[in-house]
Structures are given as C-alpha cells and as structure tokens.
C-alpha cells in the first residue's frame, strides 16, 4: 500500500519520499487510519516493525501549526528512545515545520524549559522528567489531543507505571490514547481498561520471529574464560557491526577496557555515564565510526540501529524476554543477523527458562572451534577500522535544509515574527520556506527549507531585523 492512499499533506508525502518510505509496513497500514480517525489504539508489535512512523505520520498530519502549546505527548522508557522518536518526527515533519521537543533526565531543566516556552507541537520524554515538568508547571497539557505510550511493557519492567498513571491524570478530556507494546501483560491490560475507551486492538504477527531472522547459538565456558574467549570470537567472526551485552556497568567497563587495550574500534554505553558521553557513543556507533559497542540492557529496547551484524551476550540476561529484545537489535525489518551467547557455570537456570520461553533448545557449539582461533595482528586490524554505513535517507531532507544562527534572542526582545517578517521580504522566499525557529536568551536559530539557505543567509547578512544589524551565519552542524 502506498502512503498516498491516506490522503496525507503533500509536505508529509514529500518528506516520506525523500526518506525512502515507499510502501507501508503492516503496522503502518493498520494503525495510521485509526489514529487519523481519533480512535484509541492498542498495538502489539515487535520492535523494528516500523511502529514509530505508524504514529508519527498521523500525528504530524493532524498538527495545527499555528497552535503554540503541545498537541501530542509521547512517553518512552529511555532517553535514547526519546531522542530517536524526536529524530523521526523531525524528519517526517520537516516540511510541515513541526517542532518536537525531547525532555529527559540528566539534562539541564533550563534548556528544556526554554524549548517548552516557545512554539512546541510535540513533546516526547521519559516519565520522571515529564512528571517533573508537569509538577513545576513548565509543561502545559491543555491542548493535548493525542497521547502515545511507547514500549508499555518496558515501562512496567522499569517501574514507571505509577508515574505514567500520575501523568495521565493531568490530561484534558477528548483525548486519543495509543498504547504500543511488544508484549501485553496483565498490568498493561489493566492500565488500558482504566484510561482508554473502546480501544481497537492491533496485533501484528511477524512473518518471521526474531529468532528465525537471527542465527543464534551459544558456547559454554567458565566465567573467568570469557574475556580471552571473546577476543578470539571477534577475530573469528570479524563482525561488521557488533553490540556486546553485559549485565552490569562494571562488566561493561571491564570488557570495553580489554578490547580498547587491543586498540579495537570500541566504546561503551550504560546508565551511569554522563548523558553527553552516552549519546555521543551511540551516535558514533550508528554512523559506523565505532565497530563495537559494549552495553547494558539500556540499549536493548527500541533503539533503531541499522546493519548490526552481530549480537554477543557476554552475560546472559535474567529475563527470557530480554534475550529476544537483545536479538532484535539485529534482524531489523526482516534483515538477518547472528547472536552468540557466552554461557558460564552460573547460567543453567537462565538457559532452562529461555528454552521454555522459546519452545526450542538453545544450540550449543563446541568452544574448541573458537579456542583454536589465533589472535593475529591482521585479524585485529580488521576490527580497528570504522565501517561504511549505507547512505542515511534523512540526508536527503537535511541537504535541502540549512540552519542559520543569529546572535540575538530574547535579551534583544527578538521574536519569531520578527525573523519571519525579515525573511519573507527576501525575493523568492515565502513562509513555506521557513522551518523551525528557536529563540534563546542571546541567540536564535532558524531552519531554511527547500534549498534556499544560502539565498536567505546572504540577504540577512545585509538586512536589519527589528532595526538591529545581527550577525547571521550557518549554524555549526552536529557531528
């Protein structure tokens, strides 16, 4: 099915075309029309099925651009997922000029408050920080029309359900509520009954289970043998892109340090890291600058990292569901991958429960096939090189968009209308060419669309805005 069949705004269709979204995926085909109609929806679908676009597209379609207060709130269990959803909204909503703000912990309040005070159509965030903003009065929900609860089962596992319920008490009436979950446990069913009305159930049966898309097997060894075995395994497999999962921050650091000592292309991500370091490492891995990422299960849910060839379970997870979610980082959207688990003498019960959960025995291979592997400089060199990630479809949108920096903001009483007025006076430029505008205390940013960035840049450098000559330049790009 083509997206044109939904009779979407041409600005959305233009973005979808540049993003390479040709045919709808099953979850999108079923969910988009329901949200467009304002129906409450419960969606049971595995990660990597295209569900983010299934709610982003209809929400962006229904956004009233002139409205300043948020019209949609999306709750997610992790900050990484919040930023990923924001990126999806930024891309799909680029030409409709939709402003999306992400709010989460370990980031200064003042920057978030600054964003929330300006025109903001969509807010995506983690429960704790969203609740903080509601209690402080810095987030207003009076104009909210759609609420998305993403990864609901993970919210439950992480102990966020009470916070979610408290947030939902702030909502006005006449609200469309959509709940997305990979599984549908009783506690989530109870939540749906309490807060949703006549919800439509959409269950997407995957044509291939994750464990069918991903070849998965294990090796048995003593706990103290794992590090040496891991290095030999990497030399044998030569993964193009690999996530190694460990159960604790200490194990993540130990594994990462051991591989880094061999000068491999590796870094780590866990909840105890500084927010900016954590996000920078994840970004480098997604871009192929890092070949190996060592992570706790904070990276196991919802993070869309394309072309992960290998998953290595350095430590087995306590929950069988987590095993499947880890494997889901590979095998995205019906791609194939390999998952390898290192089983210690302490993993007997975990393996028994996993086999019961999967309904099949876990394949155990002879560890000698790895132990015989030589660790040579030539093989290590292969693991030191960055990889080439296929062209990012979002670049098609970004190359037509230029973000401009102006050295004036609220302190100079500059308003968005002043910037719009000055730009619209430029010959060949209309309001449709102006994207998201951010007015900060001492500087402002404006996105110029449709490849007209240089035209606007040169013109503004010669013009005054509100009687002031401002320094205008191309904003520094994020690495």
C-alpha positions in Angstrom: 0.0 0.0 0.0 1.3 3.5 -0.9 1.3 6.4 1.7 -0.6 8.5 -0.9 -3.7 6.3 -0.2 -4.0 8.0 3.2 -4.5 11.4 1.5 -1.8 13.0 3.6 -0.5 16.6 3.4 1.8 17.0 0.5 4.5 18.3 2.9 4.5 14.9 4.6 4.5 12.9 1.4 7.5 14.9 0.2 9.4 14.0 3.3 8.4 10.3 3.2 9.6 10.2 -0.4 13.0 11.6 0.4 13.3 9.2 3.4 12.7 6.3 1.1 9.4 5.3 2.6 7.8 3.7 -0.4 5.3 1.0 0.7 3.6 0.9 4.1 4.5 -1.8 6.6 1.7 -3.9 8.1 1.7 -1.9 11.4 1.5 1.4 9.5 -1.2 0.2 7.2 -3.5 -0.7 10.1 -2.6 2.0 12.7 -2.3 5.2 10.6 -6.0 5.3 9.6 -7.2 4.6 13.2 -5.2 7.4 14.7 -6.3 9.7 11.8 -9.9 8.9 12.9 -9.1 9.7 16.5 -9.6 6.1 17.7 -7.9 4.8 20.9 -5.5 2.0 19.8 -3.6 -0.8 21.5 -0.8 -2.1 19.3 1.1 -5.3 20.0 4.1 -5.3 17.7 7.7 -6.3 18.0 10.5 -3.7 17.8 11.9 -3.0 14.4 8.4 -3.3 12.7 8.1 0.4 11.7 5.7 1.4 14.6 7.3 4.8 15.3 6.3 6.0 11.8 2.8 4.5 12.3 2.0 7.1 15.0 4.4 9.9 13.8 2.7 10.2 10.4 -0.9 10.6 11.6 0.1 12.9 14.5 2.1 15.2 12.1 -0.9 15.2 9.7 -3.2 16.4 12.5 -0.9 19.1 13.9 -2.2 22.6 13.8 0.9 24.6 13.1 -0.3 27.9 14.5 -1.0 26.4 17.9 1.9 27.2 20.3 1.2 24.6 23.1 1.9 20.9 22.7 -0.8 18.9 20.9 0.8 15.5 21.5 2.7 13.8 24.3 4.8 10.7 23.8 6.2 8.7 26.8 9.1 6.4 26.3 11.1 4.4 28.9 14.6 5.6 27.9 16.2 8.9 26.8 17.8 7.2 23.8 14.4 6.2 22.5 13.0 9.7 23.2 15.8 11.2 21.0 15.2 8.6 18.3 11.5 9.4 18.2 12.3 13.1 18.1 14.5 12.5 15.1 11.8 10.6 13.3 9.3 13.4 13.9 11.9 16.0 12.8 12.4 14.1 9.5 8.8 13.3 8.7 7.6 16.7 9.8 10.5 18.7 8.3 8.4 20.3 5.5 5.4 20.8 7.7 7.6 22.7 10.1 6.7 20.6 13.1 8.6 21.4 16.3 9.3 18.4 18.6 11.0 18.7 22.0 12.6 15.9 23.9 12.7 16.0 27.7 14.5 13.5 29.9 16.8 13.3 33.0 20.5 14.1 33.2 19.9 17.2 31.0 19.6 20.7 32.4 16.0 21.9 33.1 16.6 25.4 31.8 17.3 24.2 28.2 14.1 22.1 28.2 12.0 24.9 29.8 13.4 27.3 27.1 12.2 25.0 24.4 8.8 24.4 26.1 8.1 28.1 26.4 8.3 28.5 22.6 6.0 27.0 19.9 6.2 23.3 20.5 3.8 20.9 18.8 5.0 17.5 20.1 6.7 16.6 23.4 8.5 13.2 23.8 10.1 12.3 27.1 10.7 9.9 29.9 8.1 9.6 32.7 10.2 11.0 35.5 11.2 14.2 33.7 7.7 14.7 32.1 6.1 14.4 35.6 8.7 16.9 37.0 7.7 19.5 34.3 4.0 19.0 35.0 4.5 19.5 38.7 6.6 22.6 38.1 4.0 24.0 35.6 6.6 24.2 32.8 4.7 21.7 30.6 1.1 22.5 29.7 -1.3 19.8 28.5 -4.5 21.8 27.9 -4.2 21.5 24.1 -3.1 17.8 24.1 -5.1 15.8 21.6 -3.0 12.6 21.3 -1.1 10.6 23.9 1.3 7.8 22.9 2.6 5.3 25.5 5.5 3.6 23.7 7.2 0.4 24.9 4.5 0.0 27.6 5.7 -3.4 28.8 9.2 -1.9 29.3 7.7 0.9 31.3 6.2 -1.8 33.5 9.6 -3.7 33.8 11.4 -0.4 34.7 8.8 0.5 37.4 7.4 3.6 35.6 3.7 2.6 35.6 2.8 4.7 38.7 4.4 7.7 37.2 2.6 7.1 33.9 -0.7 6.9 35.7 0.0 10.2 37.5 0.9 11.9 34.2 -2.4 10.7 32.7 -4.4 12.4 35.4 -3.2 15.7 34.0 -4.8 15.2 30.6 -7.9 17.1 29.4 -10.9 15.2 28.1 -11.5 14.2 24.5 -8.1 12.6 24.1 -6.8 9.9 21.7 -4.7 7.4 23.6 -2.4 4.9 21.9 -0.5 2.2 23.6 2.3 0.3 21.9 3.9 -2.8 23.4 5.9 -5.8 22.3 4.0 -7.9 24.9 0.7 -7.4 26.6 0.9 -8.5 30.3 -2.0 -8.2 32.7 -0.8 -5.0 34.3 -0.7 -3.2 30.9 -4.2 -4.6 30.1 -5.4 -3.1 33.4 -3.9 0.2 32.5 -5.6 0.2 29.1 -9.0 -0.6 30.8 -8.6 2.3 33.2 -7.6 5.0 30.8 -8.7 4.0 27.3 -12.2 4.0 25.7 -13.3 1.4 23.1 -9.7 0.8 22.1 -9.1 -1.0 18.8 -6.6 -3.9 19.2 -4.0 -4.2 16.5 -1.7 -7.2 16.7 1.0 -7.6 14.1 2.0 -11.1 13.5 5.6 -11.1 12.3 6.1 -13.3 9.2 9.4 -14.2 10.9 10.1 -14.4 14.6 13.3 -12.6 15.6 14.9 -15.9 16.4 14.2 -17.1 12.8 15.8 -13.9 11.4 18.8 -14.1 13.7 21.0 -17.2 13.8 21.6 -17.7 17.5 23.7 -20.2 19.4 26.0 -20.4 22.4 29.3 -21.6 23.8 29.8 -23.0 27.4 32.8 -21.9 29.4 34.0 -20.9 32.9 33.3 -17.3 33.9 37.0 -16.4 34.1 37.5 -17.7 30.5 35.1 -15.2 28.9 37.4 -12.2 28.1 40.0 -14.3 26.3 37.3 -16.3 24.5 35.6 -13.0 23.4 38.7 -11.7 21.7 39.2 -14.9 19.8 35.5 -14.9 18.9 35.7 -11.4 17.5 38.8 -12.4 15.4 36.9 -15.4 14.1 33.6 -13.7 13.3 35.0 -10.3 12.1 31.7 -8.6 12.7 30.9 -5.5 10.6 29.0 -4.0 13.5 28.5 -5.6 16.9 26.8 -5.0 20.2 28.2 -6.8 23.2 25.7 -7.0 26.1 26.9 -7.2 29.7 24.7 -7.3 32.8 26.4 -4.6 34.9 28.2 -1.3 34.4 31.3 -2.9 35.9 31.3 -5.7 33.3 30.7 -3.2 30.5 33.8 -1.3 31.6 35.9 -4.4 32.0 35.0 -5.7 28.5 35.4 -2.3 26.9 38.7 -1.7 28.5 40.1 -5.1 27.5 39.1 -4.5 23.8 40.3 -0.9 23.9 43.7 -2.1 25.1 44.0 -4.0 21.8 43.2 -0.8 20.0 39.8 -2.1 18.7 37.1 0.3 17.4 35.0 0.1 20.6 33.3 2.2 23.2 30.5 1.7 25.8 27.1 2.8 26.9 25.5 2.4 30.3 23.2 4.3 32.6 26.0 5.6 34.9 27.7 7.6 32.1 27.4 11.3 31.6 24.5 11.9 29.2 26.5 13.6 26.5 29.1 10.8 26.5 26.4 8.2 26.3 24.7 9.9 23.4 27.9 10.6 21.6 29.0 6.9 21.7 25.6 5.8 20.5 25.7 8.3 17.6 29.2 7.2 16.6 28.1 3.6 16.6 25.0 4.3 14.4 27.2 6.3 12.0 29.8 3.4 11.8 32.6 5.4 13.5 32.6 2.6 16.1 32.6 -1.0 15.1 31.8 -2.5 18.6 29.5 -1.1 21.3 29.6 -2.7 24.8 26.3 -2.0 26.5 23.9 -2.8 29.4 20.3 -3.5 28.5 19.6 0.2 28.4 20.4 -0.3 24.6 18.3 -3.4 24.2 14.9 -1.9 23.7 13.6 0.3 20.9 16.9 1.7 19.6 16.9 1.6 15.8 20.5 0.9 14.8 20.7 -0.4 11.3 23.0 -3.1 10.0 24.1 -4.6 13.3 25.6 -7.9 12.1 26.3 -9.5 15.5 24.9 -9.5 19.0 27.1 -11.1 21.6 25.6 -11.9 25.0 28.7 -11.7 27.2 26.4 -12.1 30.1 23.0 -13.9 29.8 20.0 -11.7 30.8 17.9 -12.7 33.8 14.6 -12.5 31.8 14.0 -14.5 28.6 12.1 -11.6 27.0 15.3 -9.5 27.3 17.2 -12.2 25.3 14.7 -11.7 22.4 14.9 -7.9 22.7 18.7 -8.0 22.5 18.5 -10.2 19.4 16.0 -7.6 18.0 18.9 -5.1 17.7 20.0 -7.3 14.8 17.5 -8.7 12.3 15.8 -5.3 12.0 12.9 -5.1 9.5 13.4 -8.6 8.2 17.2 -8.3 7.9 19.3 -11.2 9.1 22.0 -11.3 11.8 24.0 -13.5 14.2 23.7 -13.7 18.0 26.2 -15.6 20.2 25.9 -16.2 23.9 28.7 -17.0 26.3 27.3 -19.3 29.0 29.1 -19.6 32.3 28.6 -22.3 35.0 26.0 -20.0 36.6 23.6 -19.8 33.7 21.9 -23.2 34.0 18.5 -21.9 35.2 18.6 -19.0 32.8 19.1 -21.4 29.8 16.3 -23.7 31.0 13.8 -20.8 31.3 14.9 -19.4 27.9 14.4 -22.7 26.2 11.0 -23.0 27.8 10.2 -19.5 26.6 11.4 -20.1 23.0 9.9 -23.5 22.8 13.1 -25.0 21.4 16.6 -26.0 22.7 19.4 -23.5 22.5 22.1 -24.7 20.1 25.4 -25.2 22.0 28.5 -25.3 19.8 31.9 -26.8 20.7 34.0 -24.0 22.2 37.2 -25.5 20.7 36.3 -24.1 17.3 36.9 -20.6 18.8 39.7 -21.5 21.2 41.8 -22.8 18.3 41.4 -19.4 16.6 44.7 -17.4 16.5 44.6 -13.7 17.5 46.8 -12.2 14.8 47.7 -8.6 14.1 46.0 -8.9 10.7 42.7 -10.0 12.2 42.8 -7.4 14.9 43.4 -4.8 12.2 40.1 -5.7 10.7 38.4 -4.9 13.9 40.1 -1.5 14.2 38.6 0.0 11.1 35.4 2.0 11.0 32.6 0.7 8.8 30.8 2.2 5.9 27.1 2.7 6.8 24.8 2.9 3.8 23.6 6.4 3.0 21.3 7.9 5.6 18.0 8.6 3.9 17.5 11.6 6.2 20.4 13.3 4.5 18.1 13.9 1.5 16.0 16.1 3.8 18.9 17.7 5.6 20.7 18.7 2.4 17.8 20.9 1.4 17.7 22.5 4.9 20.1 25.0 6.3 20.1 26.0 10.0 21.0 29.7 10.4 22.5 31.2 13.6 21.6 34.8 14.6 23.4 36.4 17.5 20.2 37.9 19.0 17.5 36.5 21.1 15.1 37.3 24.0 17.6 39.7 25.6 17.3 41.9 22.4 13.5 41.4 22.5 13.7 39.4 19.3 10.5 37.4 18.4 9.9 34.6 15.9 7.6 37.0 14.0 10.5 39.5 13.5 12.6 36.8 11.9 9.8 35.6 9.7 9.0 39.1 8.6 12.6 39.8 7.6 12.9 36.5 5.7 9.6 36.9 3.8 10.8 40.3 2.5 13.6 38.4 0.6 12.7 38.0 -3.1 11.9 34.3 -4.0 11.3 33.3 -0.4 7.9 32.6 1.3 6.7 31.5 4.7 6.7 27.9 3.5 10.5 28.1 3.2 10.9 28.8 6.9 11.1 25.8 9.2 11.5 25.6 13.0 12.6 28.8 14.8 14.2 28.7 18.2 14.6 31.9 20.2 17.0 31.6 23.1 18.3 34.2 25.5 21.2 35.5 23.5 20.9 33.7 20.1 18.3 32.3 17.7 18.2 29.5 15.2 16.0 29.2 12.1 15.7 26.3 9.6 15.5 27.4 6.0 13.9 24.7 3.7 13.8 23.8 0.0 17.5 24.6 -0.7 17.1 28.4 -0.1 19.5 28.6 2.8 22.3 30.4 1.0 19.9 32.9 -0.5 18.5 33.7 2.9 21.9 33.8 4.6 23.3 36.3 2.1 20.2 38.5 2.3 20.0 38.5 6.1 23.7 39.5 6.4 22.8 42.7 4.7 19.5 43.4 6.4 18.4 44.6 9.8 16.0 42.7 11.9 13.8 44.8 14.2 16.2 47.7 13.5 19.2 45.7 14.6 22.1 44.5 12.5 22.6 40.9 13.7 25.5 38.6 12.9 24.0 35.8 10.8 25.9 32.6 9.8 25.3 29.0 9.1 24.9 27.1 12.4 27.5 24.6 13.3 26.4 21.1 12.4 26.2 18.3 14.9 28.9 15.7 14.4 
